[in-house]
Amino acid sequence: MTGERALWVAVLEAVILDARKGRDLDYIDTPNFRTVASLAGLDPDAARDAIKALTRARQSRGAA
């Protein structure tokens, strides 16, 4: 993995952590998220759907 790709993967990790905590959920529907996911080597739609699934699972468990 290149240093640049590793950087974008780290940004996505931060997005996932925020989403799991219920913060900044609107970001995953922005063009910026699509760019970050692409630069990390992921399909933006698949990444967004996976993060939304994590969020739904968290909400259904009633996690804090």
PDB file of N, CA, C and O in Angstrom:
ATOM      1  N   MET A   1       0.856  -1.169   0.000  1.00  0.00           N
ATOM      2  CA  MET A   1       0.000   0.000   0.000  1.00  0.00           C
ATOM      3  C   MET A   1       0.900   1.229   0.000  1.00  0.00           C
ATOM      4  O   MET A   1       1.870   1.313   0.752  1.00  0.00           O
ATOM      5  N   THR A   2       0.556   2.170  -0.854  1.00  0.00           N
ATOM      6  CA  THR A   2       1.330   3.400  -0.916  1.00  0.00           C
ATOM      7  C   THR A   2       1.018   4.281   0.296  1.00  0.00           C
ATOM      8  O   THR A   2       0.005   4.108   0.973  1.00  0.00           O
ATOM      9  N   GLY A   3       1.910   5.218   0.542  1.00  0.00           N
ATOM     10  CA  GLY A   3       1.691   6.147   1.650  1.00  0.00           C
ATOM     11  C   GLY A   3       0.435   6.975   1.453  1.00  0.00           C
ATOM     12  O   GLY A   3      -0.295   7.245   2.406  1.00  0.00           O
ATOM     13  N   GLU A   4       0.185   7.379   0.212  1.00  0.00           N
ATOM     14  CA  GLU A   4      -1.009   8.183  -0.066  1.00  0.00           C
ATOM     15  C   GLU A   4      -2.282   7.374   0.178  1.00  0.00           C
ATOM     16  O   GLU A   4      -3.233   7.868   0.784  1.00  0.00           O
ATOM     17  N   ARG A   5      -2.291   6.142  -0.294  1.00  0.00           N
ATOM     18  CA  ARG A   5      -3.478   5.304  -0.074  1.00  0.00           C
ATOM     19  C   ARG A   5      -3.676   5.053   1.425  1.00  0.00           C
ATOM     20  O   ARG A   5      -4.804   5.073   1.918  1.00  0.00           O
ATOM     21  N   ALA A   6      -2.579   4.818   2.142  1.00  0.00           N
ATOM     22  CA  ALA A   6      -2.669   4.594   3.585  1.00  0.00           C
ATOM     23  C   ALA A   6      -3.289   5.808   4.287  1.00  0.00           C
ATOM     24  O   ALA A   6      -4.050   5.660   5.243  1.00  0.00           O
ATOM     25  N   LEU A   7      -2.957   6.989   3.809  1.00  0.00           N
ATOM     26  CA  LEU A   7      -3.532   8.210   4.370  1.00  0.00           C
ATOM     27  C   LEU A   7      -5.051   8.215   4.201  1.00  0.00           C
ATOM     28  O   LEU A   7      -5.778   8.497   5.153  1.00  0.00           O
ATOM     29  N   TRP A   8      -5.530   7.906   3.003  1.00  0.00           N
ATOM     30  CA  TRP A   8      -6.971   7.930   2.749  1.00  0.00           C
ATOM     31  C   TRP A   8      -7.690   6.810   3.495  1.00  0.00           C
ATOM     32  O   TRP A   8      -8.835   6.983   3.914  1.00  0.00           O
ATOM     33  N   VAL A   9      -7.038   5.677   3.662  1.00  0.00           N
ATOM     34  CA  VAL A   9      -7.618   4.599   4.466  1.00  0.00           C
ATOM     35  C   VAL A   9      -7.761   5.073   5.913  1.00  0.00           C
ATOM     36  O   VAL A   9      -8.768   4.789   6.562  1.00  0.00           O
ATOM     37  N   ALA A  10      -6.767   5.785   6.416  1.00  0.00           N
ATOM     38  CA  ALA A  10      -6.838   6.311   7.781  1.00  0.00           C
ATOM     39  C   ALA A  10      -7.979   7.316   7.918  1.00  0.00           C
ATOM     40  O   ALA A  10      -8.658   7.345   8.945  1.00  0.00           O
ATOM     41  N   VAL A  11      -8.192   8.135   6.897  1.00  0.00           N
ATOM     42  CA  VAL A  11      -9.319   9.074   6.923  1.00  0.00           C
ATOM     43  C   VAL A  11     -10.632   8.299   6.996  1.00  0.00           C
ATOM     44  O   VAL A  11     -11.528   8.665   7.757  1.00  0.00           O
ATOM     45  N   LEU A  12     -10.749   7.232   6.209  1.00  0.00           N
ATOM     46  CA  LEU A  12     -11.967   6.414   6.248  1.00  0.00           C
ATOM     47  C   LEU A  12     -12.144   5.745   7.605  1.00  0.00           C
ATOM     48  O   LEU A  12     -13.269   5.610   8.087  1.00  0.00           O
ATOM     49  N   GLU A  13     -11.059   5.332   8.215  1.00  0.00           N
ATOM     50  CA  GLU A  13     -11.162   4.750   9.560  1.00  0.00           C
ATOM     51  C   GLU A  13     -11.749   5.760  10.537  1.00  0.00           C
ATOM     52  O   GLU A  13     -12.570   5.407  11.383  1.00  0.00           O
ATOM     53  N   ALA A  14     -11.330   7.014  10.423  1.00  0.00           N
ATOM     54  CA  ALA A  14     -11.878   8.063  11.293  1.00  0.00           C
ATOM     55  C   ALA A  14     -13.364   8.273  11.012  1.00  0.00           C
ATOM     56  O   ALA A  14     -14.153   8.480  11.933  1.00  0.00           O
ATOM     57  N   VAL A  15     -13.736   8.220   9.743  1.00  0.00           N
ATOM     58  CA  VAL A  15     -15.154   8.363   9.376  1.00  0.00           C
ATOM     59  C   VAL A  15     -15.968   7.226   9.991  1.00  0.00           C
ATOM     60  O   VAL A  15     -17.060   7.445  10.514  1.00  0.00           O
ATOM     61  N   ILE A  16     -15.426   6.012   9.922  1.00  0.00           N
ATOM     62  CA  ILE A  16     -16.128   4.846  10.486  1.00  0.00           C
ATOM     63  C   ILE A  16     -16.274   4.987  11.993  1.00  0.00           C
ATOM     64  O   ILE A  16     -17.343   4.715  12.540  1.00  0.00           O
ATOM     65  N   LEU A  17     -15.222   5.404  12.662  1.00  0.00           N
ATOM     66  CA  LEU A  17     -15.304   5.587  14.117  1.00  0.00           C
ATOM     67  C   LEU A  17     -16.345   6.635  14.478  1.00  0.00           C
ATOM     68  O   LEU A  17     -17.115   6.451  15.421  1.00  0.00           O
ATOM     69  N   ASP A  18     -16.372   7.738  13.726  1.00  0.00           N
ATOM     70  CA  ASP A  18     -17.384   8.769  13.981  1.00  0.00           C
ATOM     71  C   ASP A  18     -18.787   8.212  13.752  1.00  0.00           C
ATOM     72  O   ASP A  18     -19.692   8.458  14.550  1.00  0.00           O
ATOM     73  N   ALA A  19     -18.967   7.471  12.677  1.00  0.00           N
ATOM     74  CA  ALA A  19     -20.284   6.903  12.362  1.00  0.00           C
ATOM     75  C   ALA A  19     -20.730   5.937  13.457  1.00  0.00           C
ATOM     76  O   ALA A  19     -21.902   5.917  13.831  1.00  0.00           O
ATOM     77  N   ARG A  20     -19.809   5.149  13.960  1.00  0.00           N
ATOM     78  CA  ARG A  20     -20.154   4.194  15.027  1.00  0.00           C
ATOM     79  C   ARG A  20     -20.593   4.915  16.295  1.00  0.00           C
ATOM     80  O   ARG A  20     -21.347   4.373  17.103  1.00  0.00           O
ATOM     81  N   LYS A  21     -20.112   6.145  16.458  1.00  0.00           N
ATOM     82  CA  LYS A  21     -20.497   6.947  17.622  1.00  0.00           C
ATOM     83  C   LYS A  21     -21.697   7.835  17.321  1.00  0.00           C
ATOM     84  O   LYS A  21     -22.125   8.619  18.167  1.00  0.00           O
ATOM     85  N   GLY A  22     -22.236   7.708  16.111  1.00  0.00           N
ATOM     86  CA  GLY A  22     -23.402   8.495  15.736  1.00  0.00           C
ATOM     87  C   GLY A  22     -23.099   9.925  15.349  1.00  0.00           C
ATOM     88  O   GLY A  22     -23.992  10.773  15.356  1.00  0.00           O
ATOM     89  N   ARG A  23     -21.846  10.205  15.008  1.00  0.00           N
ATOM     90  CA  ARG A  23     -21.441  11.567  14.658  1.00  0.00           C
ATOM     91  C   ARG A  23     -21.151  11.684  13.171  1.00  0.00           C
ATOM     92  O   ARG A  23     -20.673  10.737  12.545  1.00  0.00           O
ATOM     93  N   ASP A  24     -21.438  12.833  12.618  1.00  0.00           N
ATOM     94  CA  ASP A  24     -21.059  13.211  11.252  1.00  0.00           C
ATOM     95  C   ASP A  24     -21.557  12.216  10.200  1.00  0.00           C
ATOM     96  O   ASP A  24     -20.841  11.898   9.251  1.00  0.00           O
ATOM     97  N   LEU A  25     -22.773  11.735  10.374  1.00  0.00           N
ATOM     98  CA  LEU A  25     -23.318  10.749   9.447  1.00  0.00           C
ATOM     99  C   LEU A  25     -23.626  11.330   8.077  1.00  0.00           C
ATOM    100  O   LEU A  25     -23.634  10.595   7.090  1.00  0.00           O
ATOM    101  N   ASP A  26     -23.876  12.621   7.992  1.00  0.00           N
ATOM    102  CA  ASP A  26     -24.177  13.244   6.699  1.00  0.00           C
ATOM    103  C   ASP A  26     -22.974  13.218   5.756  1.00  0.00           C
ATOM    104  O   ASP A  26     -23.141  13.257   4.537  1.00  0.00           O
ATOM    105  N   TYR A  27     -21.780  13.155   6.308  1.00  0.00           N
ATOM    106  CA  TYR A  27     -20.569  13.198   5.486  1.00  0.00           C
ATOM    107  C   TYR A  27     -20.526  12.066   4.463  1.00  0.00           C
ATOM    108  O   TYR A  27     -20.014  12.256   3.360  1.00  0.00           O
ATOM    109  N   ILE A  28     -21.052  10.896   4.808  1.00  0.00           N
ATOM    110  CA  ILE A  28     -20.931   9.763   3.893  1.00  0.00           C
ATOM    111  C   ILE A  28     -21.811   9.904   2.650  1.00  0.00           C
ATOM    112  O   ILE A  28     -21.735   9.077   1.742  1.00  0.00           O
ATOM    113  N   ASP A  29     -22.634  10.934   2.604  1.00  0.00           N
ATOM    114  CA  ASP A  29     -23.459  11.196   1.424  1.00  0.00           C
ATOM    115  C   ASP A  29     -22.939  12.377   0.609  1.00  0.00           C
ATOM    116  O   ASP A  29     -23.656  12.911  -0.237  1.00  0.00           O
ATOM    117  N   THR A  30     -21.700  12.786   0.858  1.00  0.00           N
ATOM    118  CA  THR A  30     -21.146  13.936   0.153  1.00  0.00           C
ATOM    119  C   THR A  30     -20.180  13.517  -0.954  1.00  0.00           C
ATOM    120  O   THR A  30     -19.638  12.412  -0.932  1.00  0.00           O
ATOM    121  N   PRO A  31     -19.973  14.408  -1.916  1.00  0.00           N
ATOM    122  CA  PRO A  31     -18.965  14.128  -2.950  1.00  0.00           C
ATOM    123  C   PRO A  31     -17.564  13.947  -2.355  1.00  0.00           C
ATOM    124  O   PRO A  31     -16.762  13.177  -2.883  1.00  0.00           O
ATOM    125  N   ASN A  32     -17.269  14.651  -1.261  1.00  0.00           N
ATOM    126  CA  ASN A  32     -15.950  14.498  -0.630  1.00  0.00           C
ATOM    127  C   ASN A  32     -15.741  13.063  -0.142  1.00  0.00           C
ATOM    128  O   ASN A  32     -14.650  12.513  -0.286  1.00  0.00           O
ATOM    129  N   PHE A  33     -16.778  12.459   0.431  1.00  0.00           N
ATOM    130  CA  PHE A  33     -16.658  11.068   0.869  1.00  0.00           C
ATOM    131  C   PHE A  33     -16.376  10.159  -0.327  1.00  0.00           C
ATOM    132  O   PHE A  33     -15.539   9.259  -0.243  1.00  0.00           O
ATOM    133  N   ARG A  34     -17.071  10.394  -1.432  1.00  0.00           N
ATOM    134  CA  ARG A  34     -16.853   9.580  -2.633  1.00  0.00           C
ATOM    135  C   ARG A  34     -15.395   9.679  -3.083  1.00  0.00           C
ATOM    136  O   ARG A  34     -14.792   8.682  -3.480  1.00  0.00           O
ATOM    137  N   THR A  35     -14.845  10.869  -3.019  1.00  0.00           N
ATOM    138  CA  THR A  35     -13.443  11.068  -3.414  1.00  0.00           C
ATOM    139  C   THR A  35     -12.509  10.326  -2.469  1.00  0.00           C
ATOM    140  O   THR A  35     -11.597   9.631  -2.917  1.00  0.00           O
ATOM    141  N   VAL A  36     -12.726  10.466  -1.176  1.00  0.00           N
ATOM    142  CA  VAL A  36     -11.872   9.808  -0.186  1.00  0.00           C
ATOM    143  C   VAL A  36     -11.930   8.292  -0.350  1.00  0.00           C
ATOM    144  O   VAL A  36     -10.895   7.627  -0.332  1.00  0.00           O
ATOM    145  N   ALA A  37     -13.128   7.747  -0.509  1.00  0.00           N
ATOM    146  CA  ALA A  37     -13.265   6.301  -0.679  1.00  0.00           C
ATOM    147  C   ALA A  37     -12.532   5.837  -1.932  1.00  0.00           C
ATOM    148  O   ALA A  37     -11.851   4.812  -1.913  1.00  0.00           O
ATOM    149  N   SER A  38     -12.670   6.583  -3.012  1.00  0.00           N
ATOM    150  CA  SER A  38     -11.975   6.231  -4.254  1.00  0.00           C
ATOM    151  C   SER A  38     -10.463   6.269  -4.080  1.00  0.00           C
ATOM    152  O   SER A  38      -9.758   5.368  -4.534  1.00  0.00           O
ATOM    153  N   LEU A  39      -9.971   7.307  -3.424  1.00  0.00           N
ATOM    154  CA  LEU A  39      -8.530   7.421  -3.206  1.00  0.00           C
ATOM    155  C   LEU A  39      -8.004   6.321  -2.281  1.00  0.00           C
ATOM    156  O   LEU A  39      -6.828   5.960  -2.339  1.00  0.00           O
ATOM    157  N   ALA A  40      -8.883   5.794  -1.431  1.00  0.00           N
ATOM    158  CA  ALA A  40      -8.499   4.686  -0.553  1.00  0.00           C
ATOM    159  C   ALA A  40      -8.577   3.346  -1.284  1.00  0.00           C
ATOM    160  O   ALA A  40      -8.217   2.308  -0.729  1.00  0.00           O
ATOM    161  N   GLY A  41      -9.049   3.377  -2.529  1.00  0.00           N
ATOM    162  CA  GLY A  41      -9.116   2.158  -3.319  1.00  0.00           C
ATOM    163  C   GLY A  41     -10.402   1.376  -3.132  1.00  0.00           C
ATOM    164  O   GLY A  41     -10.458   0.183  -3.430  1.00  0.00           O
ATOM    165  N   LEU A  42     -11.447   2.052  -2.635  1.00  0.00           N
ATOM    166  CA  LEU A  42     -12.728   1.390  -2.397  1.00  0.00           C
ATOM    167  C   LEU A  42     -13.801   1.936  -3.319  1.00  0.00           C
ATOM    168  O   LEU A  42     -13.704   3.059  -3.814  1.00  0.00           O
ATOM    169  N   ASP A  43     -14.820   1.130  -3.543  1.00  0.00           N
ATOM    170  CA  ASP A  43     -15.989   1.592  -4.268  1.00  0.00           C
ATOM    171  C   ASP A  43     -16.775   2.511  -3.321  1.00  0.00           C
ATOM    172  O   ASP A  43     -17.182   2.076  -2.244  1.00  0.00           O
ATOM    173  N   PRO A  44     -16.988   3.755  -3.701  1.00  0.00           N
ATOM    174  CA  PRO A  44     -17.655   4.694  -2.795  1.00  0.00           C
ATOM    175  C   PRO A  44     -19.042   4.247  -2.360  1.00  0.00           C
ATOM    176  O   PRO A  44     -19.407   4.416  -1.196  1.00  0.00           O
ATOM    177  N   ASP A  45     -19.821   3.678  -3.275  1.00  0.00           N
ATOM    178  CA  ASP A  45     -21.170   3.247  -2.916  1.00  0.00           C
ATOM    179  C   ASP A  45     -21.131   2.084  -1.933  1.00  0.00           C
ATOM    180  O   ASP A  45     -21.905   2.050  -0.977  1.00  0.00           O
ATOM    181  N   ALA A  46     -20.239   1.141  -2.164  1.00  0.00           N
ATOM    182  CA  ALA A  46     -20.113  -0.004  -1.253  1.00  0.00           C
ATOM    183  C   ALA A  46     -19.637   0.452   0.121  1.00  0.00           C
ATOM    184  O   ALA A  46     -20.118  -0.042   1.140  1.00  0.00           O
ATOM    185  N   ALA A  47     -18.689   1.397   0.156  1.00  0.00           N
ATOM    186  CA  ALA A  47     -18.186   1.908   1.432  1.00  0.00           C
ATOM    187  C   ALA A  47     -19.299   2.626   2.192  1.00  0.00           C
ATOM    188  O   ALA A  47     -19.469   2.423   3.394  1.00  0.00           O
ATOM    189  N   ARG A  48     -20.054   3.463   1.487  1.00  0.00           N
ATOM    190  CA  ARG A  48     -21.165   4.186   2.128  1.00  0.00           C
ATOM    191  C   ARG A  48     -22.203   3.207   2.674  1.00  0.00           C
ATOM    192  O   ARG A  48     -22.678   3.356   3.800  1.00  0.00           O
ATOM    193  N   ASP A  49     -22.547   2.205   1.863  1.00  0.00           N
ATOM    194  CA  ASP A  49     -23.542   1.226   2.301  1.00  0.00           C
ATOM    195  C   ASP A  49     -23.063   0.442   3.521  1.00  0.00           C
ATOM    196  O   ASP A  49     -23.853   0.143   4.417  1.00  0.00           O
ATOM    197  N   ALA A  50     -21.781   0.112   3.559  1.00  0.00           N
ATOM    198  CA  ALA A  50     -21.236  -0.630   4.698  1.00  0.00           C
ATOM    199  C   ALA A  50     -21.272   0.217   5.968  1.00  0.00           C
ATOM    200  O   ALA A  50     -21.598  -0.283   7.045  1.00  0.00           O
ATOM    201  N   ILE A  51     -20.939   1.486   5.840  1.00  0.00           N
ATOM    202  CA  ILE A  51     -20.963   2.373   7.004  1.00  0.00           C
ATOM    203  C   ILE A  51     -22.400   2.570   7.490  1.00  0.00           C
ATOM    204  O   ILE A  51     -22.658   2.580   8.693  1.00  0.00           O
ATOM    205  N   LYS A  52     -23.328   2.725   6.551  1.00  0.00           N
ATOM    206  CA  LYS A  52     -24.734   2.852   6.948  1.00  0.00           C
ATOM    207  C   LYS A  52     -25.218   1.579   7.640  1.00  0.00           C
ATOM    208  O   LYS A  52     -25.990   1.650   8.596  1.00  0.00           O
ATOM    209  N   ALA A  53     -24.773   0.425   7.168  1.00  0.00           N
ATOM    210  CA  ALA A  53     -25.161  -0.839   7.809  1.00  0.00           C
ATOM    211  C   ALA A  53     -24.621  -0.906   9.230  1.00  0.00           C
ATOM    212  O   ALA A  53     -25.317  -1.364  10.136  1.00  0.00           O
ATOM    213  N   LEU A  54     -23.389  -0.453   9.433  1.00  0.00           N
ATOM    214  CA  LEU A  54     -22.829  -0.409  10.789  1.00  0.00           C
ATOM    215  C   LEU A  54     -23.668   0.493  11.695  1.00  0.00           C
ATOM    216  O   LEU A  54     -23.936   0.166  12.851  1.00  0.00           O
ATOM    217  N   THR A  55     -24.067   1.621  11.147  1.00  0.00           N
ATOM    218  CA  THR A  55     -24.857   2.577  11.915  1.00  0.00           C
ATOM    219  C   THR A  55     -26.212   1.988  12.276  1.00  0.00           C
ATOM    220  O   THR A  55     -26.671   2.133  13.409  1.00  0.00           O
ATOM    221  N   ARG A  56     -26.855   1.323  11.320  1.00  0.00           N
ATOM    222  CA  ARG A  56     -28.160   0.694  11.596  1.00  0.00           C
ATOM    223  C   ARG A  56     -28.018  -0.389  12.649  1.00  0.00           C
ATOM    224  O   ARG A  56     -28.856  -0.500  13.545  1.00  0.00           O
ATOM    225  N   ALA A  57     -26.959  -1.194  12.550  1.00  0.00           N
ATOM    226  CA  ALA A  57     -26.739  -2.266  13.530  1.00  0.00           C
ATOM    227  C   ALA A  57     -26.537  -1.677  14.918  1.00  0.00           C
ATOM    228  O   ALA A  57     -27.053  -2.208  15.901  1.00  0.00           O
ATOM    229  N   ARG A  58     -25.799  -0.595  15.003  1.00  0.00           N
ATOM    230  CA  ARG A  58     -25.570   0.082  16.286  1.00  0.00           C
ATOM    231  C   ARG A  58     -26.878   0.587  16.864  1.00  0.00           C
ATOM    232  O   ARG A  58     -27.141   0.428  18.056  1.00  0.00           O
ATOM    233  N   GLN A  59     -27.710   1.205  16.007  1.00  0.00           N
ATOM    234  CA  GLN A  59     -28.980   1.752  16.463  1.00  0.00           C
ATOM    235  C   GLN A  59     -29.931   0.638  16.915  1.00  0.00           C
ATOM    236  O   GLN A  59     -30.656   0.796  17.897  1.00  0.00           O
ATOM    237  N   SER A  60     -29.924  -0.474  16.200  1.00  0.00           N
ATOM    238  CA  SER A  60     -30.844  -1.559  16.556  1.00  0.00           C
ATOM    239  C   SER A  60     -30.441  -2.230  17.866  1.00  0.00           C
ATOM    240  O   SER A  60     -31.288  -2.785  18.567  1.00  0.00           O
ATOM    241  N   ARG A  61     -29.155  -2.181  18.197  1.00  0.00           N
ATOM    242  CA  ARG A  61     -28.690  -2.726  19.479  1.00  0.00           C
ATOM    243  C   ARG A  61     -28.883  -1.734  20.611  1.00  0.00           C
ATOM    244  O   ARG A  61     -28.807  -2.096  21.785  1.00  0.00           O
ATOM    245  N   GLY A  62     -29.137  -0.461  20.249  1.00  0.00           N
ATOM    246  CA  GLY A  62     -29.306   0.562  21.275  1.00  0.00           C
ATOM    247  C   GLY A  62     -27.996   0.942  21.917  1.00  0.00           C
ATOM    248  O   GLY A  62     -27.969   1.397  23.061  1.00  0.00           O
ATOM    249  N   ALA A  63     -26.894   0.758  21.185  1.00  0.00           N
ATOM    250  CA  ALA A  63     -25.563   1.070  21.734  1.00  0.00           C
ATOM    251  C   ALA A  63     -25.406   2.569  21.905  1.00  0.00           C
ATOM    252  O   ALA A  63     -26.027   3.363  21.198  1.00  0.00           O
ATOM    253  N   ALA A  64     -24.573   2.933  22.847  1.00  0.00           N
ATOM    254  CA  ALA A  64     -24.307   4.353  23.101  1.00  0.00           C
ATOM    255  C   ALA A  64     -23.095   4.815  22.371  1.00  0.00           C
ATOM    256  O   ALA A  64     -22.724   5.985  22.470  1.00  0.00           O
TER     257      ALA A  64
END
